[in-house]
Amino acid sequence: MPGVSARGLSLEERRKLAVNLTRVLALYHFILDAYIIEFFTDNLWGTLPRSWQEALDGLEPPELATQLLGMPGEGEVVRYRSVWPLTLLALKSTAYALTFTRTPSFQTPSEFLENPSQSSRLTAPFRKHVRPKKQHEIRRLGELVKKLSNLTGCTQVVDVGSGQGHLSRFMSLGLGLMVKSIEGDERLVERAQRLDQELLQALEKKGNPQVAPGGPRHCPYHVARWVEPTALCEELLLPLEKPQQGGGARLLLTGLHACGDLSVALLRHFCCCPEVAALASVGCCYMKLSEPGGYPLSRWVAGLPGCELPYRLREGACHALEDYAERLQRAGPSLRTHCYRAALETVIRHARPELRRPGVQGIPRVHELQIEEYVQRGLQRVGLDPQLPLNLAALRAHQSQENRVVAFFSLALLLAPLVETLILLDRLLYLQEQGFHAELLPIFRPELSPRNLVLVATKVPLGHAFSALETEDS
């Protein structure tokens, strides 16, 4: 998706962007705050301006991908079958203009050209047990952390919310960094330690295990500890080795898709603790942010009218626009899932009016089912009688509006990156208000990893050296 570069914006430009974002989000709040499963029960199509309905009605999914989400194929020009209202065109342009771009500045051949499941830029031992998405993420973030550590003179990296330790292992055994990994789930810590030993054995078979690109190999030091969002974690700040004479430990905090308030906890440790010299954090799960506490953080955003971001808006910001646009281009039958679920909601409300938006466990191969079959299985999933008499004519009428459901959901996806931009912009402003230096860099390929903006913060300016963090290692 097009957008504005987050890099290098002045304080005034960041504040102005926050003002514009809150105004636009307040204006189109009714789209973002809607649940697509209530498309029929709440007449969501009827909430759109009539001119928008006329422009979007009847568009096939590939047309929505190119005309609304701006995802034309290579060399393709967007052509509209009718004249769109200026308000809809303005919304599309505004969404592009105010969103932080997720397109990395580097242009290199894909690492998955030879094999879609194996990164050509990671050696085999580091790929084992790691999915392609995670292979790409640990390599790119690990390389950035290595450069940032060198630039800021950090003696230790702390990987918070480390899970099974894939990033920690690559940074320590692959890049030679001293790494402590902190994870709240003890079972994941135990698995991480087993995977460490497995990787060490694999490296021994390949050659001398004592030599890594940055020096001797050190396994990550794993700690099972829950990091509270509002309290400082002493374990996080303890050095693994005694600092060299004449200087204290300098820590670099990182988190790969640190969930909800955990990303905020990293920011607070960076701001409050003098031993933390740098931060490289990729956030995730914005719907789990606490309000207040996790958002807003900055005084500037907190003082703006309309800065509130309810749960539904934050949840929508986690959706993958690029992935959905590709699904629209393919126009596969899986797109009907939202329509089927919205039709099921009408049946549930008729049978049990007090039962609203119940979770429906996954129904396999939805696209192969007739709508009445899907509804019957869905009723069973939520504890209702699957043999309830169904109004087949009404269900067929709902099914005929499948493209409208897809169009409304596409509108919400067009706006969702504005929410993510405001959340991340709030973090930038918060750090700047504390007197620190912070930037956002898109380092993952968005089609692989949609939450791809890493927040990099330092306590001293890096100047021109900062540009090295954006580059792709050869």
C-alpha positions as CSV (number, residue, x, y, z in Angstrom):
1,M,0.0,0.0,0.0
2,P,1.3,3.5,-0.8
3,G,2.0,5.8,2.1
4,V,4.2,8.4,3.8
5,S,7.7,7.5,5.0
6,A,7.8,7.6,8.8
7,R,11.6,8.3,8.6
8,G,12.9,11.9,9.1
9,L,9.6,13.6,10.0
10,S,10.1,16.7,12.1
11,L,8.3,17.1,15.4
12,E,5.9,19.6,13.9
13,E,5.2,17.2,11.0
14,R,4.5,14.3,13.4
15,R,2.1,16.4,15.4
16,K,0.3,17.6,12.3
17,L,0.0,14.0,11.1
18,A,-1.5,13.0,14.5
19,V,-4.1,15.8,14.2
20,N,-5.1,14.8,10.7
21,L,-5.3,11.1,11.7
22,T,-7.7,11.7,14.6
23,R,-9.9,13.9,12.4
24,V,-10.2,11.3,9.6
25,L,-10.7,8.4,12.1
26,A,-13.5,10.3,13.8
27,L,-15.2,11.0,10.5
28,Y,-15.2,7.4,9.4
29,H,-15.5,5.8,12.8
30,F,-18.8,4.2,11.8
31,I,-17.0,2.0,9.2
32,L,-14.0,1.0,11.4
33,D,-16.2,0.3,14.5
34,A,-18.6,-2.0,12.6
35,Y,-18.4,-5.8,12.9
36,I,-18.7,-7.4,9.5
37,I,-20.7,-10.3,10.9
38,E,-23.4,-7.8,11.6
39,F,-23.6,-6.7,8.0
40,F,-27.2,-7.9,7.7
41,T,-28.4,-7.5,11.3
42,D,-27.3,-3.9,11.5
43,N,-27.7,-3.0,7.8
44,L,-24.1,-1.9,7.4
45,W,-24.5,-1.3,3.6
46,G,-27.2,1.2,4.4
47,T,-24.8,3.2,6.6
48,L,-22.8,4.1,3.5
49,P,-23.6,7.2,1.5
50,R,-25.9,6.4,-1.4
51,S,-23.3,7.6,-3.9
52,W,-20.7,5.2,-2.4
53,Q,-23.2,2.3,-2.7
54,E,-23.8,3.1,-6.3
55,A,-20.0,3.2,-7.0
56,L,-19.2,0.0,-5.2
57,D,-22.2,-2.1,-5.9
58,G,-21.6,-4.8,-8.4
59,L,-17.8,-4.5,-8.4
60,E,-16.1,-7.9,-8.6
61,P,-13.3,-8.7,-6.1
62,P,-10.4,-8.0,-8.5
63,E,-11.9,-4.6,-9.3
64,L,-12.1,-3.8,-5.6
65,A,-8.4,-4.7,-5.2
66,T,-7.3,-2.3,-8.0
67,Q,-9.9,0.5,-7.6
68,L,-10.3,0.7,-3.9
69,L,-7.2,-0.8,-2.3
70,G,-4.9,0.3,-5.0
71,M,-3.3,-3.0,-5.8
72,P,-3.0,-3.1,-9.7
73,G,-0.9,-5.7,-11.4
74,E,2.5,-4.8,-12.8
75,G,2.1,-2.2,-15.5
76,E,-1.6,-2.0,-15.0
77,V,-3.5,1.3,-14.9
78,V,-6.6,1.7,-12.6
79,R,-9.7,2.1,-14.6
80,Y,-13.1,2.9,-13.0
81,R,-16.2,1.6,-14.7
82,S,-18.2,4.6,-13.4
83,V,-17.5,8.1,-12.1
84,W,-16.8,7.7,-8.4
85,P,-18.1,10.4,-5.9
86,L,-15.4,12.9,-4.9
87,T,-15.9,11.9,-1.2
88,L,-15.0,8.3,-1.9
89,L,-12.0,9.3,-4.0
90,A,-10.9,11.7,-1.3
91,L,-11.2,8.9,1.3
92,K,-8.9,6.7,-0.8
93,S,-6.4,9.4,-1.4
94,T,-6.4,10.5,2.3
95,A,-5.9,6.9,3.5
96,Y,-2.8,6.6,1.3
97,A,-1.5,10.0,2.2
98,L,-1.7,9.6,6.0
99,T,-0.6,6.0,6.4
100,F,3.0,5.1,7.2
101,T,4.3,3.1,4.2
102,R,5.0,-0.6,4.9
103,T,7.2,-0.9,1.8
104,P,10.8,-1.4,2.7
105,S,13.3,1.0,1.1
106,F,15.7,-1.8,0.1
107,Q,15.1,-3.7,-3.2
108,T,16.7,-7.1,-3.3
109,P,15.6,-10.4,-4.9
110,S,13.4,-12.5,-2.8
111,E,15.1,-14.9,-0.5
112,F,12.4,-17.5,-1.3
113,L,12.9,-17.7,-5.1
114,E,14.6,-21.1,-5.0
115,N,12.4,-22.7,-2.4
116,P,9.2,-21.1,-1.0
117,S,9.8,-22.7,2.5
118,Q,13.5,-22.0,2.9
119,S,15.2,-18.6,3.1
120,S,18.3,-18.7,0.9
121,R,19.9,-16.2,3.3
122,L,19.8,-18.4,6.4
123,T,21.9,-21.5,6.7
124,A,20.0,-24.8,7.2
125,P,20.5,-25.1,11.0
126,F,18.8,-21.7,11.6
127,R,15.9,-22.6,9.3
128,K,15.0,-25.9,11.1
129,H,11.6,-25.7,13.0
130,V,11.1,-22.1,11.7
131,R,8.4,-21.2,9.2
132,P,9.3,-19.0,6.2
133,K,7.7,-15.9,7.7
134,K,9.7,-16.2,10.9
135,Q,12.9,-17.0,8.9
136,H,12.5,-13.7,7.2
137,E,11.7,-11.8,10.4
138,I,14.5,-13.2,12.6
139,R,17.1,-12.6,9.8
140,R,16.0,-9.0,9.1
141,L,15.5,-7.9,12.8
142,G,18.6,-9.8,14.0
143,E,20.8,-8.0,11.4
144,L,19.3,-4.6,12.4
145,V,19.9,-5.3,16.1
146,K,23.5,-6.3,15.4
147,K,24.1,-3.0,13.6
148,L,22.3,-1.0,16.2
149,S,24.2,-2.7,19.0
150,N,27.5,-1.8,17.3
151,L,26.4,1.8,16.7
152,T,25.3,2.3,20.3
153,G,28.1,0.3,22.0
154,C,25.7,-2.2,23.7
155,T,27.2,-5.1,25.5
156,Q,24.0,-7.2,25.8
157,V,20.7,-7.7,23.9
158,V,17.5,-8.5,25.8
159,D,14.9,-10.3,23.7
160,V,11.6,-9.8,25.5
161,G,8.6,-12.1,24.8
162,S,11.1,-14.5,23.1
163,G,8.8,-17.5,22.7
164,Q,10.7,-20.5,21.4
165,G,13.9,-18.4,21.1
166,H,14.3,-18.4,17.3
167,L,15.4,-14.7,17.2
168,S,17.6,-15.1,20.3
169,R,19.3,-18.1,18.8
170,F,20.0,-16.3,15.5
171,M,21.4,-13.3,17.3
172,S,23.6,-15.2,19.7
173,L,24.7,-18.3,17.7
174,G,24.5,-16.7,14.3
175,L,25.6,-13.1,14.9
176,G,27.7,-13.5,18.0
177,L,25.7,-11.2,20.3
178,M,25.4,-11.7,24.0
179,V,21.6,-12.4,24.4
180,K,19.3,-12.8,27.4
181,S,15.8,-14.0,26.4
182,I,12.8,-13.4,28.6
183,E,9.5,-15.3,28.2
184,G,6.5,-15.6,30.4
185,D,5.6,-19.2,29.4
186,E,7.9,-21.7,31.1
187,R,7.0,-24.4,28.6
188,L,8.3,-22.2,25.7
189,V,11.5,-21.5,27.7
190,E,12.1,-25.2,28.1
191,R,11.5,-25.8,24.4
192,A,13.9,-22.9,23.6
193,Q,16.6,-24.5,25.6
194,R,16.1,-27.9,23.8
195,L,16.3,-26.1,20.5
196,D,19.5,-24.4,21.6
197,Q,21.2,-27.7,22.2
198,E,19.9,-29.1,18.9
199,L,21.3,-26.2,17.0
200,L,24.6,-26.4,18.8
201,Q,24.9,-30.0,17.7
202,A,24.1,-29.1,14.1
203,L,26.7,-26.4,14.1
204,E,29.3,-28.8,15.5
205,K,28.7,-31.1,12.6
206,K,29.3,-28.2,10.2
207,G,32.6,-27.1,11.7
208,N,34.1,-25.3,14.6
209,P,31.2,-24.3,16.9
210,Q,33.3,-21.7,18.8
211,V,33.6,-19.2,16.0
212,A,30.7,-16.9,15.0
213,P,30.8,-13.8,12.7
214,G,31.0,-11.5,15.8
215,G,33.2,-13.7,18.0
216,P,32.7,-16.8,20.2
217,R,29.3,-18.5,20.2
218,H,27.1,-18.0,23.2
219,C,23.8,-19.7,23.7
220,P,21.0,-17.3,24.7
221,Y,20.4,-17.2,28.5
222,H,16.8,-18.0,28.9
223,V,14.6,-16.7,31.8
224,A,11.0,-17.6,32.5
225,R,9.6,-14.3,33.8
226,W,6.4,-12.3,33.2
227,V,7.2,-8.7,32.4
228,E,4.5,-6.5,33.9
229,P,3.3,-3.7,31.7
230,T,3.4,-1.0,34.4
231,A,6.3,-2.1,36.6
232,L,10.1,-2.4,36.0
233,C,11.5,-5.9,35.7
234,E,14.8,-6.2,37.6
235,E,15.7,-9.4,35.8
236,L,15.5,-7.6,32.4
237,L,18.1,-5.2,33.6
238,L,20.7,-7.6,35.1
239,P,23.8,-8.0,33.0
240,L,25.0,-11.5,32.0
241,E,28.6,-10.6,32.6
242,K,30.4,-8.2,34.8
243,P,30.8,-4.9,33.0
244,Q,34.3,-4.1,31.9
245,Q,36.2,-1.8,34.3
246,G,35.3,1.8,33.9
247,G,31.9,1.3,32.3
248,G,28.5,-0.1,33.2
249,A,26.4,-2.6,31.1
250,R,24.7,-1.1,28.1
251,L,21.6,-3.0,27.1
252,L,19.6,-3.1,23.9
253,L,16.0,-4.2,24.2
254,T,14.2,-5.9,21.4
255,G,10.9,-7.7,20.9
256,L,9.6,-9.4,17.7
257,H,5.9,-8.8,17.7
258,A,5.7,-8.2,21.4
259,C,2.0,-8.5,22.1
260,G,-0.1,-5.6,23.3
261,D,1.2,-3.9,26.4
262,L,4.5,-5.8,26.3
263,S,5.7,-3.4,23.5
264,V,4.7,-0.5,25.8
265,A,6.7,-2.1,28.7
266,L,9.8,-2.1,26.5
267,L,9.3,1.6,25.8
268,R,9.0,2.4,29.5
269,H,12.1,0.4,30.4
270,F,14.0,2.3,27.7
271,C,12.9,5.6,29.0
272,C,13.3,4.9,32.8
273,C,16.5,2.9,32.9
274,P,19.9,4.5,32.2
275,E,21.5,1.2,31.4
276,V,19.2,0.7,28.4
277,A,20.9,2.5,25.5
278,A,18.8,1.4,22.6
279,L,15.5,-0.2,21.5
280,A,14.3,-2.1,18.5
281,S,10.7,-3.2,18.9
282,V,8.1,-4.6,16.5
283,G,4.6,-4.3,18.0
284,C,1.6,-6.5,17.5
285,C,-1.9,-7.3,18.8
286,Y,-3.0,-3.7,19.3
287,M,-6.4,-4.8,20.5
288,K,-4.7,-6.0,23.7
289,L,-3.4,-2.5,24.6
290,S,-5.0,-1.2,27.8
291,E,-6.7,2.1,27.8
292,P,-5.5,4.2,29.5
293,G,-2.0,2.9,30.0
294,G,-1.0,1.4,26.7
295,Y,-2.5,4.1,24.5
296,P,-2.2,7.0,24.3
297,L,1.3,7.4,25.7
298,S,2.2,10.9,24.4
299,R,0.8,14.1,25.9
300,W,0.2,15.4,22.4
301,V,-2.0,12.6,21.2
302,A,-3.8,12.4,24.6
303,G,-4.8,16.0,24.2
304,L,-6.4,15.7,20.8
305,P,-10.2,15.4,20.5
306,G,-11.2,12.1,19.0
307,C,-7.9,10.3,19.9
308,E,-9.8,7.4,21.5
309,L,-9.4,4.0,19.7
310,P,-11.9,1.5,20.9
311,Y,-11.2,-2.3,20.8
312,R,-12.8,-2.8,17.4
313,L,-10.6,-0.2,15.8
314,R,-7.4,-1.6,17.4
315,E,-8.4,-5.1,16.4
316,G,-8.9,-4.1,12.8
317,A,-5.5,-2.5,12.6
318,C,-4.0,-6.0,12.9
319,H,-5.5,-7.2,9.7
320,A,-3.3,-7.9,6.7
321,L,-4.4,-5.5,3.9
322,E,-1.8,-6.8,1.4
323,D,-2.9,-10.4,1.9
324,Y,-6.6,-9.6,1.5
325,A,-5.9,-7.6,-1.6
326,E,-4.1,-10.6,-3.1
327,R,-7.2,-12.8,-2.2
328,L,-9.4,-10.2,-4.0
329,Q,-7.2,-10.5,-7.1
330,R,-7.6,-14.2,-7.1
331,A,-11.4,-13.9,-6.5
332,G,-11.4,-17.3,-4.8
333,P,-14.5,-18.9,-3.1
334,S,-12.9,-18.3,0.3
335,L,-14.1,-14.7,0.1
336,R,-17.6,-15.8,0.9
337,T,-16.8,-16.6,4.5
338,H,-17.7,-13.2,5.8
339,C,-21.0,-13.3,4.0
340,Y,-21.9,-16.7,5.3
341,R,-21.0,-15.7,8.9
342,A,-23.1,-12.6,8.6
343,A,-26.0,-14.7,7.4
344,L,-25.5,-17.1,10.3
345,E,-25.7,-14.1,12.7
346,T,-29.2,-13.3,11.5
347,V,-30.4,-16.8,12.3
348,I,-28.7,-16.7,15.7
349,R,-30.4,-13.4,16.6
350,H,-33.8,-14.7,15.5
351,A,-33.4,-17.8,17.7
352,R,-31.7,-16.1,20.6
353,P,-31.9,-12.3,20.4
354,E,-29.7,-11.9,23.5
355,L,-26.9,-13.9,21.9
356,R,-24.8,-11.4,20.0
357,R,-21.6,-12.1,18.1
358,P,-20.8,-15.5,19.6
359,G,-17.5,-17.0,18.6
360,V,-17.9,-19.7,16.0
361,Q,-15.2,-22.4,16.0
362,G,-13.6,-22.9,12.6
363,I,-15.8,-24.7,10.1
364,P,-13.5,-26.5,7.6
365,R,-13.8,-26.0,3.8
366,V,-16.5,-23.3,4.1
367,H,-16.3,-22.5,0.4
368,E,-17.5,-26.0,-0.5
369,L,-20.6,-25.7,1.6
370,Q,-24.1,-24.5,0.6
371,I,-25.1,-21.6,2.8
372,E,-27.7,-23.6,4.7
373,E,-25.1,-26.3,5.5
374,Y,-22.8,-23.7,6.8
375,V,-25.6,-22.2,9.0
376,Q,-26.5,-25.6,10.4
377,R,-22.9,-26.3,11.4
378,G,-22.6,-22.8,12.8
379,L,-25.7,-23.2,14.9
380,Q,-24.2,-26.4,16.4
381,R,-20.9,-24.6,17.1
382,V,-22.7,-22.0,19.3
383,G,-24.9,-24.6,21.1
384,L,-28.1,-24.1,19.2
385,D,-30.3,-26.7,17.5
386,P,-28.8,-27.3,14.0
387,Q,-32.3,-28.5,12.8
388,L,-33.9,-25.1,13.4
389,P,-36.3,-24.3,10.5
390,L,-34.4,-22.0,8.1
391,N,-35.8,-19.3,5.8
392,L,-33.9,-20.5,2.7
393,A,-35.2,-17.5,0.6
394,A,-33.7,-15.1,3.1
395,L,-30.4,-17.0,3.2
396,R,-30.2,-17.0,-0.6
397,A,-31.0,-13.2,-0.6
398,H,-28.1,-12.7,1.8
399,Q,-25.8,-14.8,-0.3
400,S,-26.6,-12.7,-3.4
401,Q,-25.0,-9.7,-1.5
402,E,-21.7,-11.4,-1.1
403,N,-19.9,-8.7,-3.1
404,R,-21.4,-6.0,-1.0
405,V,-20.0,-7.7,2.1
406,V,-16.6,-7.9,0.5
407,A,-16.8,-4.2,-0.5
408,F,-17.6,-3.1,3.0
409,F,-14.9,-5.2,4.5
410,S,-12.4,-3.7,1.9
411,L,-13.4,-0.2,3.0
412,A,-12.6,-1.0,6.6
413,L,-9.3,-2.5,5.5
414,L,-8.5,0.6,3.6
415,L,-8.9,2.7,6.8
416,A,-7.3,0.2,9.2
417,P,-3.7,1.2,8.5
418,L,-4.6,4.7,9.7
419,V,-5.2,3.2,13.2
420,E,-1.9,1.5,13.3
421,T,-0.2,4.7,12.1
422,L,-1.7,6.7,14.9
423,I,-0.7,4.1,17.5
424,L,2.9,4.0,16.3
425,L,3.0,7.8,15.8
426,D,1.9,8.1,19.5
427,R,4.9,6.0,20.5
428,L,7.3,8.2,18.4
429,L,5.9,11.3,20.0
430,Y,6.1,9.8,23.5
431,L,9.8,9.0,23.1
432,Q,10.5,12.5,21.6
433,E,8.7,14.1,24.5
434,Q,11.1,12.3,26.8
435,G,14.1,13.8,24.9
436,F,15.0,10.6,23.0
437,H,15.6,9.9,19.3
438,A,13.2,7.5,17.6
439,E,12.3,6.4,14.0
440,L,10.1,3.8,12.4
441,L,11.5,1.6,9.7
442,P,9.6,-1.0,7.5
443,I,12.1,-3.9,7.6
444,F,10.0,-7.0,6.7
445,R,8.2,-7.6,3.4
446,P,4.6,-6.7,4.1
447,E,3.3,-9.7,2.1
448,L,5.2,-12.0,4.4
449,S,4.8,-10.0,7.7
450,P,2.2,-7.2,7.7
451,R,3.3,-5.8,11.1
452,N,6.6,-4.9,9.7
453,L,7.5,-1.4,11.2
454,V,10.3,-1.6,13.7
455,L,10.5,1.2,16.3
456,V,14.1,2.1,16.7
457,A,15.1,4.4,19.7
458,T,18.4,5.6,21.0
459,K,19.4,8.0,23.7
460,V,22.0,9.8,21.5
461,P,21.5,10.8,17.9
462,L,23.0,8.4,15.4
463,G,23.2,11.0,12.5
464,H,24.0,9.6,9.1
465,A,24.9,6.2,10.6
466,F,21.2,5.5,11.1
467,S,20.9,4.9,7.4
468,A,22.9,1.7,7.8
469,L,20.0,0.1,9.7
470,E,17.7,0.3,6.7
471,T,20.1,-1.5,4.3
472,E,19.9,-5.2,3.5
473,D,23.0,-7.2,4.2
474,S,24.6,-8.9,1.2
